[in-house]
Amino acid sequence: RTVAISRGGSVTWIFGILTHTVTFGNQPGAPAGIDNGYSRTESRTFNTAGNFDYVCTIHAGMGGRVIVR
């Protein structure tokens, strides 16, 4: 999944009944990742322009990209 936002915008991840993570790796300007969680909502604000790829370290192939303009 890919989402485009303006600098200073936020993205919200909604975790259902399965545990997930959001990991950005070592990308300069990326916000903090999200540790193991389920049945909760987490948001992150992106203050730096760029393309930020993320993955769920629990589920292979699950991830996306946040494009910040």
VENFENNOR-V882259 format. One record per run of one state. SS is the DSSP state (@ for helix, = for strand, . for the rest). FROM is the first residue (numbers start at 0). TO is the last residue. If there is no record, write none. Layout:
SS	FROM	TO
SS	FROM	TO
This chain:
.	0	0
=	1	4
.	5	7
=	8	14
.	15	18
=	19	22
.	23	32
=	33	36
.	37	38
=	39	45
.	46	48
=	49	54
.	55	61
=	62	67
.	68	68
